Amino acid sequence: MKLSKLTVLGLGVTLALSATALQAATPYNWNNTAPVKVPSAQQSNGKTVLFDVSHGGVEGNADWVIDGAFSDFADALVAEGYRVEEYRGVDLNNDGKIRFFDDRSFSTQANEAVITYDAIKHADVFVLAETNRPFTLAEQQALETFVAAGKGIFFIADHYDADRNLNTWDATEVFNGYNRSDLSKYNMGGAYGDWRNPKSAQQGWLVENFGIRFRFNGVDYKQGVSGVEPAYQTEGLTQGVAPILMAAGATLAIVDGQKAKGLVYFAETDNPTKWRHAKDSGLYFGGEAEGPYVAIAKSGAGKAAFIGDSSPIEDATPKYRRQDSGNTKKTYPGWTDPGHASVLSINIVNWLATPESYTHFDGANGRTPGRVTPVPMTSEEMFDPNNGQPWSNPSNGFNPWDTDTYKDNSFNAPYGQGQVDPDPDPDPTPGTAVSVTDALAATTGTELVVQGKVTDAVNGIYGLLLTDLNNPTVSINVKLESNQRADFNPQLNPEILGKTLLVTGKRNSYMGEPGIRYVTDLVIAPSALSVSQALATAQGETITLTGKVKAPLNSIYALVLSDLSDDSTTINIKLESSQRAEFSPQLNPSILDETLVITGKRDSYMSQPGIRNVSEIAKASSTSPDPDPNLDMTVSEVLAKSNGTPVVVAGTITSAINNIYALELSDPNAPGNKLYIKLESSQRATYSPQLNPALLGKKLRVTGVKNDYMSQPGVRNVTALTLLD
């Protein structure tokens, strides 16, 4: 491992700082107190669960903190009566802060982001989620002592190469106790010892203590891993558990059936696939021979549990920004997946938190032993396809060992402004997109959202040509993933031609020409931006936006338009002479509080952000009249439409989806046919069944665009919602 310079990071609480205060703030002071969630005195069970972030779990898109993308998990534990804390390390110098010093630089500074038994012994359960920095020998001993005291550890890993901060370590390696590589640099010595791949399933810290190891595979099975063991064989932990989501993950291999046993396996009828970025075969055997996806261990007085993916446990409310780019994270809403990993996770914590006198799964008193995995380490797992290098090179000046390079508002960054509460399912918008011309100028590997018009198919069904909106002679090739072709390839779906598309991916080449690859999202551009989105667009750009009339401005000559979901966010609209009689609040007070749709040029007006050269302005009600009920489509009819099709659909509200952010609409004549309706922020207070349970069973009309949501058929860009009963 390459030795890096001393780095310092402060950890802590969310403080709201103004932009001025941010610049003047002391580095690493913005986030100094770890969050704690406490049940009421009446609910308390007297037990504590610690979620570790001393060794990672917040890198890349990961946000495994109790007030971020693990908040649903944490809140469910509080409802069970647990005190839930975030663990960051030990304040060795008593300055009120916990800081990470890269102790591999052999500095005299003491690293505080460490695990000691004394610091965690008050807890009953310790959760390690995607740990990506190796443990010292002393930290491994602290964890062993914790378990020997009758306590429990929950190990949450991910697929091999989930090296989110590109430091050459992922959780499968850290938990196993060795890197996949056998290069000499992983024989670190000193506080760490030898972390080279032993090329034996019987060796390594995890297997030696718990009889199990994480495989180095990468498997995808979003349908749900369905081989759920019966509850009588699993200490009751699988009661109420259905197939468990796997959105790219790893399995485990049981080496000692007296210590470990599986809870969830691939059934023979399951058809998992190799994770598309896996550098080896990814899926080694399939079926039960791949090893369990979820497992438990009983070793001496204490316990452990293991799962090979964070996706079924996380929710879609990340707190922090990405460390490498500062971009908003996008996490998976797995906690609400119908497979009920949420149920299993709570069952696991309850079991881990309950001391029991038996020491092994030895068959006595119903303690069914585990089934040893036939080939617990394949020949592929004995070699490192990355040859000791990260799976990708860091960009934007990011260095995983130098926290001074971390972007504002990311965990461990020098500066931040606290939680920004982003949209948990952020769709790209024209306000955040670059033009095709700008995309062509970007360097290879740059992640971007590019906006353009679909003008042709590329390479048959496999790609599309995206043309610059302002210069039809400029275009870029877009390589489509297999699940995107039916909806977005013009050869398969001619209706997509001429549509303005927002493509999220990486600048690369395709078919020997400049291109976009590794596309993660394609969205038909919304017809109108919010005020917040409009404020983010570049001056000189012609845009269409919508908002509410808040006040007159400059007498009869302008108006103030506020964001529909945030009245304090405004933009100034300069009215043309022909527009003033109807739209100036000074001349026509009845226009106040009306929702308008406005097309004009992004500029400034009255020394504030504004819109000038307004070419179109109308009340929203006049631009989208209430549709004729006779024209309503059924849910079944919409399911047969291509993505990108404007629709007006009526159906029955049957469930909340993704917390407050969406709803499920069912066909009353075919209840198995369902659409996920993504609610805009201004619609949630009225139409979210999570906030208004009385909506369940009511009939709703939805106007929007057919498009997938949460990988399910749905309607996005919703412009109108009407209750029909």
Residue, then its C-alpha position, 0 to 999 in steps of 0.5 A: m500500500k502506498l504511503s500517503k501524506l498525513t491527512v486530517l479530518g474532522l467529524g461531526v454534527t450538522l451546523a447551518l452555516s451561511a456562505t460567508a461563515l463557510q468561507a471563514a469557518t475553521p476547517y473540519n469544524w462543521n460536522n463535529t458531533a455524531p448523531v444519536k436517535v433515542p426512543s421514548a422512555q416508555q419504548s426503550n428496551g435499554k439496548t444500544v446499536l452503534f453504526d460505525v463510520s470510523h472506517g468508511g461507509v460514506e464513500g462514492n454513493a454510499d451514505w450509510v449513516i443513521d440520519g442519511a441513507f440508513s435513516d429508515f433502518a435506524d428509525a425502525l430500530v428506535a421504534e423497536g426500543y433501541r438507542v441508535e448512535e453513530y460511531r466515529g472513533v475515540d477523542l484521544n486528545n480531548d478536544g471535542k473532535i474525532r479526526f482521522f490521521d493517516d497512521r500509515s504515514f508513521s506520523t507522531q499524530a494519533n489516529e482517532a478514527v479507530i475502534t477500541y473495545d472500551a469505546i464500543k463496549h456500551a453497545d449491544v450491536f455494532v453495525l459495520a457497513e461497507t467498511n473500506r479501510p483495513f483494520t489494525l490488529a488491535e481493532q480486530q482484537a477489539l471486535e473479537t473481545f466485543v463478540a466474546a462479551g456476548k455481543g453481536i456484529f452485523f457485517i454489511a458488504d457489497h460486491y467485489d470492486a465496490d471500492r467506492n473511494l478508489n483506495t483498492w479496498d472494499a468491504t469483502e476484503v476488509f471483513n475477510g482480513y486480506n486483500r484480493s491481491d497477493l502483491s508484497k505491498y499488502n504485507m503491511g507489517g507493523a500495526y496491520g500485519d500481512w493482508r496478502n491473499p492467503k489463497s485458502a478459504q480456511q485462512g483469514w480473520l473472518v473465517e478464523n473467528f466466524g467460520i465464513r468468508f465473503r466471496f469476491n463475486g459480483v452478482d445481480y438479481k433484482q427479482g429477489v434471492s428466493g431460497v429463504e430457509p425455513a424459520y425453524q432452521t434459522e433461529g426464527l430470523t426468516q419469519g415473514v421474509a420473502p425473496i431478498l433484493m440483490a442489486a449487485g452484491a456478493t455471497l458468502a462461503i460457509v467453511d465451518g458449519q458449527k459456527a455459521k449457517g445460511l439464511v437466504y440462498f439462490a434457489e435452483t429456479d432463480n436466474p441471477t446474472k453476472w454484475r455487468h462490471a465484474k472483471d471475472s466470471g462474476l457468478y461462479f456456480g449459481g444456486e446454493a453452491e454460490g453460498p448464502y447471500v445472508a448468513i449468521a454465526k455463533s462463535g462462543a458467547g457472541k454472534a454475528a450476521f452477514i449480508g452481501d449487499s447494502s441495497p436491500i437495507e438502504d433508503a433513498t434519503p442520502k445526507y452527504r455529497r460525494q467526496d470526489s465530485g460534490n454531486t448529490k448521491k443517489t441511493y437505492p430505496g431498498w428498505t421498502d422493497p417487497g422482499h422485506a429485507s427490512v423485516l429480516s434486518i430487524n430480526i437480525v439485530n434483535w437476535l444479535a442483541t440477545p445474549e444466549s448461552y449456547t456457543h455453536f450451531d451443534g445440532a443440540n436443542g434445535r440449533t441446526p448446523g450450517r451447510v458447508t459451501p462445496v467450493p468455498m474459494t474458487s481459483e478465480e478468487m485467488f488472483d486480483p484482476n485489478n493487480g493491486q490497483p483501484w478499479s478506476n482512477p480518481s478524478n477531479g483531483f480527489n485523493p482518498w487519503d487526502t481529505d483536503t481534496y474532499k468536496d464541500n458537504s461530503f463526509n470528512a470534508p474540510y467545509g460544509q453547510g449541513q444536510v441539504d435534504p436533496d430530492p431522494d430520487p433526483d432526476p436530471t434536469p436541463g438546469t443541471a445538464v450540459s449541451v452536446t457541444d460541452a459534452l464533446a469538450a469534456t475529458t474521457g471518464t467525466e461523469l455528466v448529464v447531457q441534454g440533446k435531441v434524439t435524431d437517429a439510431v446508432n449501430g442498429i438497436y444498440g445506441l442513439l444519436l444525440t444532437d445539440l439543441n442549438n446546433p443540429t450539425v453537432s452530435i454525439n453517440v450514446k451507447l444504450e444498456s440492454n434494458q434501455r434499448a426498447d424505450f430509447n432506441p429509435q429503431l425499436n421505438p420510433e416515437i423517441l425521435g425528436k424528443t429532448l433527452l437527458v442522458t446520464g453517463k460517462r464521456n467516452s467513445y462509441m463506434g469510433e466516434p465521441g460518445i457517452r457510455y455507462v448510461t445510468d439514466l435517461v429521462i425525457a426533459p420536463s416541459a417546464l423547470s421549477v424556479s429552483q431549477a431555473l436559477a441553476t441554468a446559465q445566463g443567456e439560455t432560453i428556458t420554460l419554467t413554472g411557478k407562483v406569482k408572489a408580488p409585483l415588481n418595478s411597478i407594472y413592469a415585472l413580477v416576482l415568481s416563487d418556486l411551487s414548493d418553496d415560497s422563499t425561492t424566487i426569480n424576477i420576470k420582466l414583462e413585455s408591454s403586451q403582457r402587462a395588462e393580464f400578468s402585472p399584479q399591479l394592474n391585475p391583482s387577481i393574478l397573485d398566487e396564480t401558477l404560470v408557465i413562462t418561456g424566456k431568456r435566463d438573465s438578470y433583472m433589477s440586479q437579481p436573477g431573472i427572465r427577460n425576453v418573455s415569448e410565452i406566458a400563460k396560466a398553468s390551468s390554460t396550458s393543461p386543461d382538465p382532460d376529458p374523462n372519456l379519454d382517460m387510459t386504464v393502467s393496463e393501456v398505459l403499461a402497453k405504451s412506450n416510455g416517453t409517451p404522454v398519458v392521462v391515466a385513471g386508476t385506484i391508489t393502492s399503496a405508498i411507494n418510496n415513502i412520501y415520494a410516489l404512489e402505486l396506481s392499480d387497474p381496478n379491472a386488473p389489480g395485478n397491473k400497476l404503475y408507480i407514479k412519481l410525485e413532484s415535491s409540490q404534490r406530495a403533501t396532498y397526494s402521498p398515501q404515506l402522508n394521507p392514508a385516506l387516499l388508499g382506495k380512491k380513484l385518481r387521474v394522472t397526467g404525465v409521461k410514461n417512464d420507469y420509476m424505481s425500475q418499475p413501469g411508471v409515470r413521471n413528469v406529472t403535471a396534473l393530479t385529480l381525485l375522481d371520487 
